[in-house]
């Protein structure tokens, strides 16, 4: 007989109070290591059932948010109705990634890195060389989704614009110059809006 609790995804969270103690911000912070060095300390992390975590703002779910860039163009897509987070359906996004779960905790890699790699493998296929850098954190307490998540932004610079979705929930994909995406800012989910503003200022 299967334990029902085993069928429920358990996701990595950190106490929201700890985030506030390190230094609260709304929007984007490029001081990423100030936060991650503490937040990813195993003594501060725990795993909660995802349905519980999605409704409890006393915890923040850490989410790798990966942006793919070729020259001055960014990969983007629209979230279809099959996408897991109903509150983001029909929104455009430049970020790919998702939750770190107990599936990643047993990996031989660092848990966070293993979770990011798993999420990317599930969602997209990259058919070119790339380099990546960790550029910042996103916090958005002005939306219900944002209140329970904390984004970790990674930028992947691609040799060629070759990224294809593996998930049916990712529709209307493509690469578009950053300046054009910024002009359509209101069509994007809030995290993407925050990211686009940051990248436009670089």
C-alpha positions, -999 to +999 in steps of 0.1 A: +000+000+000+014+034-010+017+061+016-004+090+003+022+115+017+048+100-007+027+110-037+027+147-027+057+167-039+077+182-011+095+214-020+125+232-005+115+263+015+132+288+038+116+308+066+104+342+053+116+357+086+152+346+078+150+364+044+138+396+063+167+392+088+193+391+060+178+422+044+143+426+030+138+440-005+110+442-031+119+437-067+155+428-077+187+425-057+221+418-074+236+410-040+228+374-045+256+357-025+246+377+006+213+358+005+222+324-009+251+317+014+227+318+043+194+306+027+210+275+012+226+264+045+210+230+052+204+242+088+179+268+075+161+248+048+133+223+051+108+205+028+071+211+029+042+195+009+038+218-021+001+225-015+009+237+020+039+258+009+018+275-018-006+289+008+018+297+037+037+331+033+057+324+065+079+303+041+095+312+008+100+285-019+134+290-036+131+289-074+159+289-099+148+314-126+169+308-158+170+334-186+184+325-220+202+352-240+217+353-275+233+387-282+206+413-274+177+388-277+160+367-250+141+334-252+105+339-241+072+319-241+036+320-230+024+298-201-003+275-214-033+262-194-014+229-188+012+248-168+012+239-131+008+273-115-028+283-124-022+319-112+003+324-141-017+309-170-016+329-203+012+351-190+044+356-210+077+347-193+114+348-199+122+325-170+126+287-170+129+267-139+109+254-109+109+240-074+137+222-057+122+190-043+131+160-022+139+143-056+170+165-057+181+160-021+195+125-027+216+137-057+253+134-056+254+171-067+246+200-045+208+199-039+201+233-054+222+228-085+207+193-090+172+207-088+179+234-113+194+209-137+165+186-134+140+214-140+158+226-171+161+190-185+123+186-180+113+219-196+137+227-224+164+214-248+195+235-254+212+226-286+242+249-284+271+259-262+266+284-234+280+300-203+260+309-173+262+334-144+242+339-112+230+376-114+205+382-086+174+375-066+138+384-072+112+390-044+077+402-052+053+405-022+028+424-042+013+392-058-002+361-042+023+339-061+053+361-052+045+361-015+054+324-012+084+323-037+119+337-039+136+337-073+173+331-080+182+345-114+207+328-137+215+342-171+227+317-198+245+333-227+241+311-258+264+306-288+233+302-310+196+309-304+187+272-300+163+265-272+133+243-277+105+236-252+100+200-240+067+208-222+034+213-240+026+241-215+053+263-230+037+278-261+045+307-285+083+304-279+110+324-296+139+349-293+131+386-294+153+417-288+152+429-252+141+464-263+110+449-279+101+428-249+104+458-226+079+477-248+054+449-241+062+447-204+026+444-191+021+411-210+047+394-188+044+378-154+057+400-126+091+382-122+098+386-159+089+423-157+113+427-128+140+408-147+135+427-180+139+460-162+171+449-146+186+435-179+175+467-197+196+488-173+228+468-177 
